[in-house]
């Protein structure tokens, strides 16, 4: 069995690689990335292929050509997940990826907020485009509608900071800022035909990054999370 993982230098990709090697002893696991960091991938992947960003015109041809040599392709970066989803019919081999509708909803913070609110989930008090906010009322989280890896975000805590913002950028959103008294959980939902389950991780963050995580069992969180599959 041959696997190709995109975004090979990332933590998610490396974790997937380790899991595959643990469960498929004779598996061949290669990767792709925009940069090849030999120190980070030593003794992990068989090969790493350098590819351009998805916005580059040559990306599609490059990734399709590489994918033809593998049994399963696993995209791990958001840009590549969205791009490959939009061109899924160009791939002859299997791609491990969510449905196009799921990707459309949950790659956008505004779409996610709207989806959860309509289904009566507890959500932040507000989440809307920055240009909708005319006056500063309370501290809020400034971030991009599409984004990941704790990039491009800032807490706006004063009227002075608010007035200095360039609100013409349509990609920015304002979201209620939740203080540190809240615990952080990340939940992975799995559904394979009639089987469904949830993996719940309690995380501790530092500078926006996870420095500690442990798997926990919480019936209430599991029940709430599984309703997303309904």
C-alpha positions in Angstrom: 0.0 0.0 0.0 1.4 3.4 -1.0 0.3 6.6 0.6 1.0 10.2 -0.4 0.5 12.9 2.3 0.5 16.6 1.4 1.8 19.3 3.7 4.4 16.8 4.8 6.3 19.2 7.1 3.3 19.9 9.2 2.5 18.4 12.5 -0.8 16.8 11.3 0.9 15.2 8.3 3.7 13.8 10.4 1.3 12.4 12.9 -0.7 10.7 10.1 2.5 9.3 8.7 3.4 7.8 12.1 0.0 6.2 12.5 0.1 4.6 9.0 3.6 3.2 9.7 2.4 1.8 13.0 -0.7 0.1 11.5 0.6 -0.9 8.1 4.0 -2.4 8.6 4.9 -2.6 4.9 3.4 0.7 3.8 5.3 3.2 1.7 4.6 6.7 2.9 5.8 9.7 0.9 4.9 13.3 1.1 4.7 16.7 -0.7 5.4 20.2 0.5 6.3 23.6 -0.8 9.6 23.3 1.1 11.7 20.2 1.9 13.0 20.3 5.4 15.3 17.3 5.7 15.9 17.7 9.4 12.1 17.5 10.2 11.4 14.5 8.0 14.5 12.4 8.7 13.5 8.7 9.2 9.8 9.5 8.6 8.9 9.6 4.9 10.4 7.7 2.1 10.5 10.6 -0.2 9.3 14.3 -0.2 8.3 15.9 -3.5 8.5 19.7 -3.8 5.2 21.2 -5.1 4.1 24.8 -5.6 1.2 26.4 -3.7 -2.3 25.4 -5.0 -2.8 28.9 -6.4 0.0 28.2 -8.8 -1.2 27.1 -12.2 1.3 24.2 -12.3 0.0 22.7 -9.0 -2.9 20.6 -10.4 -0.8 18.9 -13.0 2.0 18.3 -10.6 -0.1 16.8 -7.8 -2.2 14.6 -10.3 1.0 13.2 -11.8 2.4 12.3 -8.4 -0.9 10.9 -7.2 -1.1 8.4 -10.0 1.7 6.4 -8.3 -0.2 6.0 -5.0 -3.1 4.0 -3.6 -4.3 6.8 -1.3 -3.8 10.6 -1.3 -4.2 12.4 2.0 -4.3 16.2 1.8 -3.6 17.9 5.2 -3.4 21.7 4.5 -6.6 23.7 4.3 -5.6 25.3 1.0 -4.9 21.9 -0.6 -8.0 20.3 0.9 -10.2 23.0 -0.7 -8.3 22.9 -4.0 -8.4 19.1 -4.3 -12.0 19.0 -3.3 -12.8 21.4 -6.2 -10.9 19.2 -8.6 -11.7 15.8 -7.2 -12.8 14.3 -10.5 -9.4 14.9 -11.9 -7.9 12.3 -9.5 -7.9 8.6 -10.7 -6.8 7.2 -7.3 -8.6 7.5 -4.0 -8.4 10.7 -1.9 -9.1 10.7 1.8 -11.2 13.9 2.0 -14.5 15.2 3.4 -17.5 16.0 1.1 -17.4 19.3 -0.7 -20.3 20.6 1.4 -18.6 19.9 4.7 -15.4 21.6 3.4 -17.4 24.6 2.2 -19.1 25.1 5.6 -16.2 24.4 8.0 -13.4 26.1 6.1 -15.1 29.4 6.7 -15.6 30.8 10.2 -18.7 32.7 9.1 -20.3 29.7 7.5 -19.4 27.6 10.6 -21.0 30.1 12.9 -24.1 30.4 10.9 -24.4 26.6 10.6 -24.1 26.0 14.3 -26.4 28.9 15.3 -29.2 27.6 13.0 -29.0 24.3 14.8 -29.2 25.8 18.3 -25.6 25.2 19.3 -24.1 27.5 21.8 -22.0 29.9 19.8 -20.1 33.2 20.5 -22.4 36.2 20.9 -21.3 37.5 17.6 -19.3 36.6 14.5 -19.5 38.9 11.5 -17.5 40.7 8.9 -15.4 43.5 10.4 -16.9 46.2 8.3 -20.3 45.5 10.0 -18.8 46.8 13.3 -19.3 50.6 13.4 -18.3 51.3 17.0 -16.2 49.6 19.6 -18.2 48.1 22.4 -16.1 45.3 23.9 -12.9 43.4 23.3 -13.1 41.1 20.3 -11.1 38.6 18.4 -9.9 39.9 15.0 -9.2 37.1 12.5 -9.5 36.1 8.9 -12.6 34.2 7.8 -10.4 31.6 6.2 -7.2 30.8 8.1 -5.4 28.2 10.2 -2.3 27.6 12.3 -2.9 30.5 14.6 -1.9 33.0 11.9 -3.4 36.5 11.3 -5.3 37.1 14.5 -5.3 39.7 17.2 -7.3 40.7 20.2 -8.7 44.3 19.8 -9.2 45.6 23.3 -9.5 49.4 23.0 -11.3 52.0 20.9 -7.9 53.3 19.8 -6.9 49.9 18.3 -10.3 49.6 16.7 -10.0 53.1 15.0 -6.6 52.2 13.6 -7.9 49.1 11.8 -8.3 49.1 8.0 -11.9 47.8 7.8 -11.9 47.7 4.0 -10.5 44.2 3.9 -13.4 41.9 3.4 -11.5 38.8 4.6 -11.4 40.0 8.3 -14.1 39.1 10.8 -14.8 40.1 14.4 -15.7 37.4 16.9 -16.5 37.5 20.6 -13.4 37.1 22.7 -13.6 34.4 25.3 -11.2 34.7 28.2 -8.9 32.0 29.5 -11.3 30.7 32.0 -12.8 28.4 29.4 -11.2 25.0 28.7 -10.2 24.2 25.2 -11.4 21.0 23.5 -10.8 19.7 20.0 -13.1 17.0 18.8 -12.6 14.7 15.8 -15.8 13.2 14.4 -15.6 9.9 12.5 -18.4 8.4 10.5 -18.0 5.2 8.3 -21.3 4.0 7.1 -23.3 3.2 10.2 -20.4 3.6 12.6 -19.8 7.0 14.2 -17.6 8.1 17.1 -15.9 11.1 18.6 -12.3 11.6 19.8 -12.2 14.4 22.4 -8.9 16.1 23.2 -8.5 18.6 26.1 -5.8 21.0 25.1 -3.6 23.6 26.8 -2.5 26.5 24.6 0.5 28.8 24.7 0.8 31.6 22.2 -2.0 30.0 20.3 -0.3 26.7 19.9 -1.0 23.4 21.7 1.7 22.4 24.1 -0.3 19.7 25.9 -3.2 17.5 24.9 -4.8 14.5 26.4 -7.7 12.3 25.3 -10.7 12.5 27.6 -14.1 10.9 27.9 -17.0 13.3 28.2 -20.5 12.0 27.5 -22.0 15.5 27.3 -19.5 16.7 24.7 -19.8 13.5 22.8 -23.6 13.8 22.6 -23.4 17.4 21.5 -20.7 16.7 18.9 -22.5 13.7 17.3 -25.5 15.9 16.6 -23.4 17.5 13.9 -23.9 14.2 11.9 -27.6 14.4 12.1 
